[in-house]
């Protein structure tokens, strides 16, 4: 069964340091999403890509967060500098196309702890 | 912004009991989804609903898309210990350029053997 791959699974970093997460969507999925999930809450969208273009980054804290999907395949989410409040699960998801619920699949996430 | 109100927040039940949880919104959606999330893992899709009034089953799970398009419920029959986890409702308006799911805050299910 096709999966969304994410790495690392866990990351501990000191505040003010830079941290990066990687996601490889299901092959053929044009749309890629990054979500953040704070403990005890549902996931919330940070950024959505259609191929290599950003479709929605309205909830991305752009002063410290950046995301790219240079070749329209895999993607990297970066935080610099990390703050204590960034501790959360970062989830990547992909789907065939924007707004298309079929095949909308999540990865296992990266658990970030900022100390 | 758009919000989903999911209830109950948590449930502690005996093995074999039936479970019911629901999700409501003030906004209209054309797709409702139910996910289960185990600790340290991403959400896994259980049931997807695409049509108002639709009732869909997946094994012991049954979900319905409310006719107002503002709510959905999930039932689990004859619960077993492996049903333990957090269940999330999510909603989406597909067909546009925006594809982000709106999630509820989850229902934490605990099952006592």
Interface residues (C-beta under 8 A of the other chain):
Chain A: X4 X9 X31 X33 X40 X41 X42 X43 X44 X45 X48 X50 X55 X56 X91 X93 X95 X97 X98 X99 X100 X101 X102 X104 X105 X106 X107 X108 X109 X111
Chain B: X4 X6 X31 X33 X35 X40 X41 X42 X43 X44 X45 X48 X50 X88 X90 X92 X93 X94 X95 X96 X97 X98 X99 X100 X101 X103 X104 X105 X106
